[in-house]
Amino acid sequence: MSVAGGRITTHVLDASKGVPAAGVRVELFVLHRDGEKESKMKVAESVTNADGRLDAPLLEGGKLEQAVYELEFNVESYYAQRSPEELGQTLWTVVPIRFAVSDAASHYHIPLLIAPGGYSTYRGS
């Protein structure tokens, strides 16, 4: 069931440099489970701008539904822009974040803080 007003947004910050992470491809999937079998369907895709944000919500306008979603952040392409000397060894290629939408009328802001050796996330506002 979808309800007008709900939306999913995100932003990405490079915690190792203290700057927004521009050029990170972000994909949003909705997950479905049928017994033991799980499937996911891509519902949106975008790229972070110079502020590390998306130009528009990934999902809004009554399209958000009560479900489990997964954001996939392609950080490998972001790190490929930096020199190996600056990075050392980068561990992450894609960072997946799964979360449950229980209120389709709410705003789900899921930020990502990345660094070559770690990442963190939280529910923002």
N, C-alpha and C positions, 0 to 999 in steps of 0.2 A: 504494500500500500504506500503510495507516495503522497506527500503533503507539500503544498506550496510553501516556500520560505526556507527550507532546508538547503544546506550547501556544504561542499567540501572544498577547502582551500589548504594551501601549504606554502612554505618558503624554506629555503635552504641557506644555511650560513656555514662558512668555512671557519671552524673554530681554531684551526691552526694558524690562520692569518688574521682572524678578526674582521673578515669582510664577507659580504654577500657572495654566494656561489652562483655566478651567471653561467648560463649554457647547460644546465643539468636537465636532461630529458626525464620527464615524470610521466608514468603511465598509471592509470587507475583501472582496477579490475573489480568486478563483483564476483564473489565466490558462491558456488552452489554445491550442496552435498546431497548425494543420493545413496544412502546407506554408507558403505565404505568408500564409494567413489566420489572424488572431488573434481570439480571443473571450475574454470574461471573464464570470464568473458571481459575483454577490454571494453570499457565504456567511455574512456577519455584519455587524451594524451596532450602534453604541452611541454614547453621549455622555459626554464627560469630566465627572467630578464636581468638587467644590470643590478637591480636591487635584490636579486635572489628570489623574487616572487613571480607568480604567474600573472599574466595580464588579465585573466578572468578566472572565476572559480572552475574547478574541474567538473563539478556537477552542481546544478541549481535549477530553479524554476519548476519545482514539482517532480524532478527526475530522481531525487534521492528517495531511497526506500529503506525500510528496516531490513538489513542484511549485513553480511560480513564483507568488507572491502579490503583490497590490498593496494597500497601505493608501492610502486617500484621506482626507485631513483637510480638512474644510470650514472653513477659517480665515476666510473672508469673513464668515460669521455671527458669529464671535467678535469680529472687528474692528468690526463694525457696532455693537457695544455701547459703543464708545469714541468720544470726541469727535473731530471732524476736526482741531481745533487740536492735540490731543494726538498725533495720528498723522502729520499731514502727508499724503502720498499713499501709500496702501497698495497694494503691487504684487500680492500674492498673493490668490487666491480659493480655489483647491483645491491642496493640496500632495500629489502622488502619490509614493509610495515603493514601488519594486518590489524584491523580494528573493527569493532562492531558498532553499527548504527542502530541505536534503540529508539531514537526519536527523530523521525524523518523531517520534522519541522525545525530542528536545531542546526546550528553552525558547527561543523567539525573542522577545526583548524589543526592540522598535523604537521608541525615544523620538524625539520631535520637539521641537526648540527653534525657536521662531518669533520674528520681529520684523517690523515693517512693511516693511523693505527686504531681508530675507534669512531663511534658515532653514538648519538643519543637523540631521543625524541620525547615529546610530551604532548598533551592536549592543550593547545593554545586557545586564545580568545579572538 
